[in-house]
Each structure stands twice: as structure tokens, then as C-alpha cells.
Amino acid sequence: MSMQDAASMTAREATDETFAIDISGITKVFNVYRQPLDRLKQALFRGRRNYFTPFTALQNVSFQVRRGETVGIVGRNGSGKSTLLQIVAGLLNATEGSVTVNGRVSALLELGAGFNPAATGRENIYMNGAILGLSQKEIDDRFDDIVAFSGLAEFLDRPVETYSSGMFVRLAFAVAVSVDPEIFIVDEALAVGDEGFQRKCFARIEELKRRGATILFVSHAAGMITQLCDRAVLLDRGEMLMDGSPKAVIASYHKLTHAPPNQFEAVREEIRSDETVQTDANEAHDVQMVPESRTSYVSLGAEIQDPRVETLDGKPVNLLVRGRKYIFRYRVAFTEDREKVLFAMMVKTMQGVLLAGRTTHSIRRHVPDYSAGDVIDVVYEFECNLTPGTYFLNAGVNGLYENERKSLHRIMDAAMFKVLPDDDDTITGMVAMDVVTRVERVGAAG
């Protein structure tokens, strides 16, 4: 079911009234049929013969969410996150285990479901409001606010089937938060909205949190998890590997996603057994973080070797703490004489966006020459002023080759590093600028 579907769920008595959600030993197995006819055969043979392959989406998952707590669920695609939310929201039944929910739930799940495509936006507001347990008068009273939040006033009387995915999200979110839910469940649906509306949604989620609502949501956005959540849960292959502080869970999640295939199982077991490096505020070197996208260009008389990030005292590191100084170092071995040589580096985002770059010399000034057999250490000292996330470093050397300036060697994604989450929620964007802020009263009311 739905991108929204919010049942006004009847409050069930929890074993401990401090818990809004109690998930106990949840296992969910789906029967996967190769073709539609196999479903009919399965029904006719009544279990005497199986025409399906069982798929375990969740396996013995247990955790609790306290009243007023915000918990984020992270994991790779196919880890069971959305299935778990649908079970908590009452849209799916668990194969084994139980879920106890104590409070009125509003859920924003799969995109578009729960809408009548042929009905207008206006009609869908009333239908979805009724699903959420609102009376006609309550919807009337909130109608203008719902429309204003969605920003869809000019499209209200058009059929929903003409809406874009972003418009679906706008309408569904506006209705879902209008009920002032005690428990708000959100899947990754907001990822399809535009940036301005996403900010608006996050602000409303923060408002719900301040009011004491319990929030359970799935997101791949590390910043959102660390900013909004009190706790986080890491799922993988339907199993819960970790339940802890958002920073530690996000660090383990990234360690898992960057693990080479031949070491993935070892990393997974390390996280499960809680032997993984806990990196809330401690720089460290994670040997699993090797860029699979590393690409080395053809050498023209020079070769870049051993690119790496270090602390100022020479310790290898790729889990960085914002505000501290580090070194990006690589070695260049010359196999031929080269003139007017420049060394360079670049910092990029995971999406390949160039954030910064630097060369060792200005081409307008004297640029050194090197001879075959020379080995040069290139060192860039920098202060880490990037916000939490994963970044890549390029290394390059260029000089004169047949009287033209050319790249003598280049390594794309030569090294990668992760800036660890911190508690400063005043910074936005990718770069933490060194800004002095002041708030000054220039007059008095009245």
C-alpha cells in the first residue's frame, strides 16, 4: 500500500507505557512465484506441493521506540527497511513475532498508493483525511492549511493521475502531518520532492518532534539521520546488525557499503558483534575504505605512488573530524626528464562535484624541472572544513612533454575519506565556513 497510508490505528496496550512502538522478533517471509499461474497451482494443491520460493525480508528483528523518540533506520537497498515500516504501520502482517503500537499513527510510505488517480487533489484530501481518522469538519477546518503547505492550489481540481511524483509527495505529506500524529512513520518518499519542499518537510518533522511525537523513518541521508534522530538502527539482509547512536550507526553503515566484495562478510560480522570501530568523534583509518572507482591514467615519464591521507604526525587516516588539520600525501617517481612540473590535487563529492583544488606552484612563476630517477614527496596540509559525508581526492602531475603542457600522470579517486558526524547543527551545505556570527538587538518592541 501507500506512500501515505495512515490508519488511525487503535491504540493497543503496551507492556511498558513508555514505549510507543515495541517490535519483538519480527520475521517476514514472502512467497515468490515465477509466474502468475503458480499462484493458482499453489491454491489448488493446498500446500501438498510448493510452487514458490520463500524470500525472508526480515529475520528476528527486535527493538523498541520510546514515546517522543526519533529513530532512523538505515541500510542498503533490499535490507528490509520499507517492509519493517509497513508492518509497524499495519499494512503488512508479520510471519512471526509481534508489533505493539501505542498511539495514533500517520504513515507516509510508498509513492502514490492510497490516492484515487481519477479523483482530483481536492477529493483525495478528503478521502485520505478520512482514512487518517479525521471527520468532515476536521478536514474542513484544516483544508486551507493543507493546501497552503502543499503549494498545489492551482492544481487542486485536476485529476491526481496528472500529477508528477513530486506533486504526489506534496499532497500526501501535507495531509499526513495535518492529523497531528502521535506516531509519524516516513519512508524515503521525500527523496523525490524538490529541495525547497524537502526543507519544508524537515522543518515540519522537527516541529512534530518538539511537540513530543514519536518518529520512525527510513533515509539514506546521513545528515538527516544524525541531525534529527536520537537513535538509529542498521539493517542488512533483513537482520538488525546494530542499534545505537546515530553517529556510530552511520559510520558502520558507510563501512559496510564501502567494503570490498571479498571482505564484506567479515565487515558484516564485525559490525554485528560490535567490534567495529566506534567513530563518534575519533579519527581513524578504516582499511575497508578503498575507492573502487580509482582510475590511473597513462604515465608520460612520471608515476604517482601511494596516495593517502595522514594526521600531522604521519598516521594514516580516512575517518576525519571536522576542524582538525590533515595531510594529503603522494609520491611521484620520474622515469624521464621533465620540465616545468606542477603537482595538483582536487577534492570531490561522491557525485563528482569539484569542491576545491590546488597546485604546488603558480605557472606564472618559476616552475621546477626534474630528472629521470628523481623521487618527490608531495604534501598538502589542509584543515578539514567539510560537513559530514564521503569525499574523494584526485592526484595529478603535469609538465612539458614534447614542448606542450600535458598531464604526466593522474589518478582519479586516488583516495577517499569520510568526515564524521558531529553535534553542530548550525552548519548547512558541504563546506563549514569560518564565520563569526552576532545577533544584536537594534530596537525594542513598543
N, C-alpha and C positions, 0 to 999 in steps of 0.2 A: 504494500500500500504506500503510503503517501510521502510526498515531500512535506506535506503538512499532514498530519492526521492526528488528531488530538482527541482522544477520547477523554471525556470528562470522567476519569476513572474513579470508581467508587473507592473511597479510602478503605484500605484493609488494615487491620490492626497489626502493627509491627511488634516483634518480640521486644524491641527496645525502642521507645518512643523518640529517642534522639536520632534515630536513623530514618531518613526519608526513603531510601532505597536499600534493600537487603537482597543481594544476589548470592545465591547459595548453590554451588555445584552445578551450574548450568552447562548442559551439553545439548547441542542441536545437530541432528543428523538429517540431511536432505537425501531423498531418493532421486538419483539422476538417471533419467531414461534416455536411451539413444534415439528413440523415435516415438511419436505420439501413440502409435499402435501398441507399444509395450505397456502403456498405462492400462489399456483395455485388457490385455492379456493378464496383467497382474491382478486386476479386479476379478477376472473370470476364474483364475486358478486359486484365488483366495490364500495366497501365501504358500501353496504347495510347491511352487517354483517361483524364483525371483527373476524378474526381467529388468532389474535396475541395479545400479552401482551405488552403494552408500557413500556419501561425502560428509565428513564431520567438519562442520563450520565452526563449532565451539566445543571445547572439551574441558569440563570440570572447572569452570570459571567461577570464582567466588570473591566478592569484595562488598563493602558497604559504603554508603554515602550519607554523611550526616546532614541534618537539616541545616540549610544555609550554606552548605559547602559547594564549591565548584570543582568538578573533577573532569579532566580531559582524558580522552582515550586516543592513543596513537598506535601506529603500526603500519606495516607495508600493505599495499593493496592485496585484498584477499585474506586478511588476517582475522576477519570475523567481527570487525568493529560495527558495521551497519547492522549485521544480524543481531548483535547484542542489544543495540539501541531499539530495534524493532520488538524484541522480546520484552524489554523493560516498558516500552510504550503500549504493550498489549496487542501488537499487530501480528505477532507470531507466537506460537506455543513452543516451549522448550521440550525436547525429547526426554531429558532428565533434569532434575533439580527444580528450584523454585525461585521466584522473584516476588518480594513483598514491597509494595509501593504505598507510601502513607502520605497522600496529598493529591490535589488536583493537578493533572498532567497536561501540558501542551507540548506537542512534538512537531518538529519541522524536519521531515525526513526526505524520502525520495521525491525528486523534482516532478511536479505536475500532477501526481496522483492525488485523488481527493477533490479534484476540480471536475466540473462537468464542462467538457470542451465546447459544447454547443451553447452553453449559457453565457451570459455577459459577466463582466467583472463584478457589477453591482449584485447580480443574482448569486454569484459564487460567494460574495462576502456574507450574505445572509445564510446560505447553505452551510458554509464552513463554520460560521459563528454558532449555528445550531448544533453542529457536530461537536463543537467545543463546550456545549452546555449553556450557551447564552440564550436568553429569552429574546423575543422580538423587540421588546422595549430596550433591553440592554444593548442590542445591536444598533437600534436607532440612536441611542444616546452616544454610542462610540463611533458611529458611522463616519462622521466628519474627520475625526482623528485618524481613523484607519486610512481613509482616502488621502489625507494630508501626508501621512507617513509614507505611504506607497508612492506618492508622486504620480499617480495614474489617473488623475481626474478627467483628462480628455479622452481616456480610453475606456472609461467605466462601462459604457453602453455598447462596447464591441464584444463579440464572442471571444472567450478565452483562448480558443483554438488559433486565433490570430496573434496571440501574444508571443513574444520572444521568451527564451528561457530566463533572461534577466527580469522580465516583467512578471513571469510566474513567481519568481522568488520574492519580488517586492510585495506582491499581493498576499502571498502565503505568510510571509514574515509579519506583515502588518496585522493580519488577522490573528496569528498565533500569539503575539505579545499583547494583544488587546484584552485578553482574558485575565491579565494579572496572575499568571500561573504560580502555584506553589512549587511546582517542579517543571523545569523547562529542559526539553531534550532536543538537541540540534545535531544533525549530521553535517557533512561537508557541503550542504546545499548552498551556503553563502558564497562559495568559491566562484559561482557563475555570475554573481552580481558585479556591477561596476564598482570601481574603487570608492567613489563618493558614497554609494549606498552601503557598501561594506562598513565604512567608518560609522555611518548612521546606525547600522545594526549592532556593531560592537559597543557603541555608546549606550544603546538600549539594553544590551546584555549586562553592561556594567551597572546600569540603573536597577535592573532586576536583582542583581547581586547585592547592591546596597540595601534594597528592600528586604533582603533575607530569603530570597528564592533559592532553591536548590537547582543547580545547573549541571547537566551531564552532556558533554558534547565531544564530537569527533573532529579533529582538524590535523592537517599536515603542516600547519603554520606554527613553527616553534615559538615565534614571538608571541602569538596569541595564547598558546598554552602556558608559557612562563608568566605572561602578564596577568591573565585572568584566573588561573587555576590555583587552588590550594593544594591539590594533589594531581598526580597523573598515573595512568595505567598503560602498560605496554603489552599489546597483544601480538602474537605471531603464530601463524598456522592454527588459529583457534585457541591457543593456550595463553594464559596470562604469565608473562615472563617476569614482570616487575610491577610493583605498586609502591610509589614513594614520592619524593619531592619532584616538582616539575622539572627542575634543572637536571637532576640526576637521571630521570627517566628519558628526557630529551637527549642527553649525552649518550645514553645506552642505545636509544633508537637510532641515532646517527651512526654509532659504532656498528650496529647491525646492518644498516643499509649500505655502508661503505666496505663491509667485509668482503674480501676476495672469495670467489666460489669455493675454493679448496679449503678455506678456513671458516666458512660460515657456520658450520655445525659447532665448532669449538667455541666461537664467539657466542653463539646462542646459548650453549650450556653454561658458559661463564657468566652471562647475564642472569640466567635462571638461578644459578647457585649463589648469586650476589657477590661474586668475586671480581666483577668488573670494576674498573677504575671509577671511583666516585669523584666527579669533577665539578662540584658546585662552584668552587672559587679557586681551584688549584690547577695551574697549568701543568700539562703532562704531555708525554709522547705516546700516541696510540699507533702501534706498528701496523694496525689494520688499515690505516688511512693512507692508502697509496692511490694516486689518481689512475683509474683505468683508462682515462681519456688522454693520458700523456702521449704526445706525438713529437718525435725528434726529426728535425729537418736534415737535409743533406749537408754534410760538412764541406766547407771550402777553405781548408787549411787551419781550422780551429775546432776544438771539440769541448763542449760543456760537460762537466762531470760533477756528480754528487750534489745536486741542488737540494737545499734543506733549510729549515727554519730553526734557529737556536735561541736560547736565552743569552743574555750578555756575557755569561760565564761559560758559554760553549756547550750547554746541554741541549741535545736535540729535543724539539718540542713542536707539536702541531695542535694542541689544545690551548688556546691563548686566552688571557684575561685582559679585558679592555682597560686601557690606561697604563699598561706596562710596556716597557721597551723590549724589542726583539731584534734579531739579525736574520736577514735572508742572505745566504752564502752559497756561492758555487765556484767551482774551479774551472779554468779554461786552459787546455793544453794546445799549444800551437805546433802544427806539423809542417807549416810552411811560413816563410817570412810574410808579414802583413803590415801595411802602413795605415796610420791614422785610424786606430782601432777605438771603438766605443763599446762599452758594455751597458746592457739595459735590463730593466725588469718591468713587469706590469702586474697589477692586481685586478682580478676579475671576479664577478659574481658567478654563481652556479649557472646562470642563464647566459654567461659570456659577456655581460655588460662591463666595459672598461671603467674601473673606478679611479685608478691612478697609475702613473708610470714615471720612470726616472732613468736617465742615462748618467754614466760616471763623469763625462766631460761635455762641455759645450763645443759643438762643431765649429764655432766662431773663434775658438781659442786654440792653443797648441794641443794637438791630439797625439798620444804616443804611438810609436811603432814597436812591433815585437818580432822576434826571430824564431825560426824553427827550433823547437826544444824548450822554449820558454813555457813556464807553468805559472799562471797568475791566479791568485785568490781574489775574488770579487765579493765585497761585503757591503750590504746596505743595512744600516741601522735605522729602525723606524719605531715610532710609538704607535701602538695598536689603538686607533681611534675609530674602529669599525663596530657596528652594533652586532648582537648575536646572530650567527649564521655561518655558512660554509663559503670559503673563498679559495681561489686558485691563483698561483703565481706562474708567470712566464719568465723565462730566462733567455737572453739573447746577446750575441756579439756580432758587430758588423765592422767593416773596414773596406779598404780599397782592394778590389780584385779586378785585374786587367784594366786598371785606371778608372773603374767605376765603383761607387759605394754600393756594396751588397751585403746581405746577411751572410756571415761566415758560418754561423750555426745558430739554431734556435730550437728551444724545447717549449712547446705549448703545454700548459698544465704540468709544469715541471714539479711542482709541489702543491699541496693543499693544506689548509689549516681551518680550524673551526674556532670562532670566537664564542666563548662560553656565555650562557645567560647570566645576567646579574639582576640586582633588585631595583635599578634605576629605571623607573617608568616615565621619566620626563623626556626621554630621548626618542625621537622618531626618525624614520629613514634608515639609511645604511651607514652614514658617517656621523660619528659623535663629535660635533664641533666644539671647540673650546670657547664656550660662551659664558660671559658673566651676565647674570640676569638680575634685574631690580624691579620691584613693584612699589610704586610711590603714589601716595595719595596727593592729588593736586587741588582738592576741594572737599567740602563737606556737604552732605545732603541737607537740604532745607536752608 
